[in-house]
């Protein structure tokens, strides 16, 4: 069994002035997200005299959810009840503007018809962020900014021309 007696307050919890209650009721009429509306309702139910366990049962949420909503309102007012946005680039190495500035240096050469060397771009990117990164990070950067037509390298860096030519001669003799 989970012990949560420290969260349960059996006495009435009225903390808002009449003006604040009016503002909360007005906020319920706004077009807001359901999670935001639910948190405002939790505070209004507290002001109506309900205890936290009763609010949790009535709203169909856990006691800790009710407690967090009340603490958020007590510390930050109605603005603190708005849920935090999800998503975004949480693990970005550079902002989009910084990425654009980095690519701008390479765009001049690419615009002149030259091929973009990924190794040079990766080296510049790693120097800008201060640590090594994978090739896929650089390819994702190019995709994010609309760069396309990536070409594979034309030959292997450790190729052996003599072995290749010998293979060509033996293959055509067998046919």
C-alpha positions as a printed Julia matrix, in Angstrom:
175×3 Matrix{Float64}:
   0.0     0.0     0.0
   1.27    3.46   -0.88
   1.38    5.84    2.01
   0.2     9.31    1.08
  -1.11   10.66    4.4
   1.23   13.62    4.04
  -0.8    14.66    0.96
  -4.25   14.25    2.52
  -5.7    17.28    4.18
  -9.07   16.55    5.71
  -9.82   20.12    6.72
 -11.42   22.61    4.34
  -8.95   24.35    2.09
 -10.16   27.79    1.1
  -7.36   30.07   -0.03
  -8.71   32.42   -2.72
 -10.41   35.77   -2.42
 -13.8    36.34   -4.06
 -12.12   38.27   -6.88
  -9.77   35.36   -7.6
 -12.7    32.92   -7.64
 -14.46   35.21  -10.12
 -11.35   35.24  -12.33
 -11.16   31.43  -12.22
 -14.83   31.1   -13.17
 -14.3    33.56  -16.01
 -11.3    31.55  -17.2
 -13.51   28.47  -17.48
 -15.52   30.26  -20.16
 -12.42   30.8   -22.3
 -11.52   28.42  -25.07
  -8.73   26.51  -23.32
  -7.2    23.04  -23.41
  -9.04   20.33  -21.46
  -6.09   19.77  -19.1
  -6.05   23.49  -18.26
  -9.81   23.5   -17.68
  -9.54   20.46  -15.4
  -6.85   22.09  -13.25
  -8.94   25.25  -12.86
 -11.89   23.11  -11.82
  -9.73   21.41   -9.17
  -8.92   24.79   -7.63
 -12.56   25.91   -7.76
 -13.69   22.7    -6.06
 -11.18   23.38   -3.29
 -12.62   26.86   -2.9
 -16.07   25.26   -2.71
 -14.96   23.44    0.41
 -14.05   19.99   -0.9
 -11.03   18.15    0.44
  -8.26   16.91   -1.84
  -9.27   13.22   -1.65
 -12.87   14.15   -2.5
 -11.7    16.3    -5.45
  -9.47   13.46   -6.7
 -12.38   11.03   -6.59
 -14.82   13.47   -8.2
 -12.42   14.4   -11.03
 -11.17   10.85  -11.6
  -7.51   11.72  -11.08
  -4.91   10.81   -8.48
  -4.47   12.67   -5.23
  -1.0    13.84   -6.27
  -2.46   15.4    -9.45
  -4.89   17.44   -7.35
  -2.1    18.39   -4.94
   0.18   19.51   -7.82
  -2.61   21.64   -9.32
  -3.27   23.31   -5.96
   0.41   23.95   -5.3
   0.88   25.35   -8.8
  -2.02   27.76   -8.29
  -0.83   28.74   -4.8
   2.65   29.55   -6.08
   1.95   31.0    -9.51
  -1.71   31.88   -9.85
  -3.9    31.06  -12.83
  -0.99   31.2   -15.3
   0.72   28.34  -13.45
  -2.28   26.07  -14.12
  -1.62   26.12  -17.86
   0.0    22.83  -18.86
   3.56   22.93  -20.12
   3.89   22.37  -23.88
   5.19   19.01  -25.07
   7.54   18.38  -27.94
  10.12   20.65  -29.48
  13.8    20.15  -30.06
  14.85   19.13  -26.56
  18.24   17.76  -27.53
  19.33   20.31  -30.08
  23.0    21.11  -30.46
  22.36   24.43  -32.22
  19.37   26.66  -32.74
  17.81   26.76  -36.21
  19.29   30.22  -36.78
  22.78   28.98  -35.9
  22.33   26.01  -38.24
  21.26   28.35  -41.04
  24.34   30.51  -40.47
  26.58   27.43  -40.61
  24.98   26.21  -43.85
  25.2    29.69  -45.38
  28.99   29.32  -45.51
  28.61   26.14  -47.57
  25.68   27.41  -49.65
  27.87   29.73  -51.72
  29.98   26.84  -52.96
  26.93   24.65  -53.53
  25.21   27.46  -55.43
  28.23   27.8   -57.71
  27.76   24.22  -58.84
  30.37   22.64  -56.6
  29.63   19.48  -54.67
  29.23   19.76  -50.92
  31.72   17.62  -49.06
  29.92   16.12  -46.06
  33.18   15.55  -44.24
  34.0    19.27  -44.35
  30.49   20.15  -43.19
  30.66   17.6   -40.38
  34.04   18.95  -39.24
  32.67   22.51  -39.18
  29.54   21.35  -37.32
  31.57   19.47  -34.72
  33.83   22.48  -34.23
  30.78   24.71  -33.72
  29.12   22.43  -31.14
  32.36   21.46  -29.44
  32.07   17.66  -29.52
  32.0    14.81  -32.05
  28.71   13.74  -33.61
  27.43   11.09  -35.99
  27.0    11.39  -39.75
  23.23   11.05  -39.4
  23.15   14.28  -37.4
  24.65   16.15  -40.33
  22.28   14.49  -42.82
  19.32   15.38  -40.57
  20.59   18.98  -40.48
  20.63   19.11  -44.28
  17.13   17.58  -44.49
  15.8    20.05  -41.9
  16.92   22.97  -44.06
  15.67   21.58  -47.35
  18.98   20.48  -48.82
  18.68   17.42  -51.05
  20.34   15.38  -53.78
  22.93   13.77  -51.57
  25.42   11.79  -53.63
  27.45    8.83  -52.45
  31.17    9.04  -52.86
  32.26    8.07  -56.4
  34.89    5.56  -55.23
  36.17    3.89  -52.1
  39.05    5.8   -50.5
  41.13    2.6   -50.12
  40.47    1.24  -53.61
  43.05   -0.77  -55.45
  43.0     0.15  -59.15
  45.27   -2.72  -60.15
  43.01   -5.29  -58.49
  39.93   -3.72  -60.09
  41.45   -3.79  -63.58
  42.62   -7.38  -63.11
  39.11   -8.38  -62.05
  37.59   -6.69  -65.1
  39.95   -8.59  -67.43
  39.18  -11.97  -65.86
  35.41  -11.43  -65.79
  35.19  -10.56  -69.48
  37.34  -13.57  -70.44
  34.91  -15.93  -68.69
  31.93  -14.56  -70.63
